[in-house]
Amino acid sequence: MTIVPSSMKRGSAELAILSVLLEEPLHGYEISKRIEEHTGGVLRFNLASLYPMLYRLEKRGWVKASWQTTPSGRRRRCYSLTAAGRKQLPPLRDEWRLFFRALDRLAGVSRA
């Protein structure tokens, strides 16, 4: 299995995070695991790189964080998609779709 280089991962992180949060609110570890599961392990975000991205998304108003207490009494930060975050998904998807079409025209990746 090929792992995506970190530079490309940074560029895809917003789209990946917002996409999994569209399904339901999740805490950081769950976000990381969902991304890995949905991409067959190709995209992996360690928590050290994921949380700064979540903080940036929260600062932009695209996600909202709230503290939750688990049944065992452990507190964790849960992230949910805001209305502004939902509005960002279509343009982000369009950007990536355009990028992949251009890459396919250039390098023929869909035929690889």
N, C-alpha and C positions, 0 to 999 in steps of 0.2 A: 504494500500500500504506500502511495506517495503522500507525503505530508506537505501541505501548502506552505510556501515560504512566508516568513513573518511580515514582510512588506505587503504582500497581497492580503494576508490575514487582517492587517490593520484596516485596509480599505474595505474589506467585506464585513467587518465586525458590526458596524451599525445596522446593516441590512439583516445580518444573522440574528442579532439580539432583538431587534424590533419584530422580526418575523416570528420568533418563538414566543415573545410576549403577547403577540396577537392572539395566540391560543388561550393563554391564561396567565395570571400573575405567578411569578416564580422567584425563588431566592437564587443567589449567585451560582451556587453549586448545581442547582437544577437547570439553570440557563446553560451552563457549560455542558452538562450531560445531554440535554436535548439537542444542542447544536451538533455535538459529536454523533448522537444517535441518528438524527435526521440526515446527516451527510455521510453516513457509513464510516465515520472516523476520519474523514479527510480534513474537516475543519475541527481543530481542537484549541480551546482557549484555556490556558491555565488561569487560576484565580488571581494571580498577581497581575496579569495583563487585563483580565476581564473587569475587575472592580474600577480601575481608573476610567475605562470606557463607560461603565455604568454611571459613574459620577459625572462625566461630561454630558451624557445623555440626560441625566437628571437636571443638570445646570441649564441645558437648552430647553427644558420643559417637555421633553419627549417621553420620559418615563418618570414615574413617581415612586418613591421608596417609602415604606412604612414598616415599623417593627411589629413582628408577630411573635407570639410565644407558642412553642410546640407543646403537645400534651405532656412531654417530659419536663417542661419548665424552661427549656432552652430558648433564648431569644435569637431571632434572625431577621435580617432585613429582606423584605419581599418587594420585588419590583413589578410594577404594572404599567401598561402602555397608557399614555394620556391621549386626549383627542388630538393634540398637536403631533404626537408620535404617530398616530394613525394616519394623519395627513401626510407625513413624511414618507410612508412606505411606497405609495405609487410612484413618486418621482425617483426614489432610490432604485426601485425595481426597473424603471425605465432606463436609468443611467447604466445599470449593470447589463441590461438586455442589449443596449446600444454598444457597450464595451465588448460583449461576447460576440455580437454580430461582426463588429469591426475586426476582432481577433480572428474570427473564423474566415473572413474574407482575406485577411493577411496570411494566415498560417494554415488554414484548412483544418482547424482543430476538430470540427464536427465529423470530419472524414478520417480522423486519425484513429 
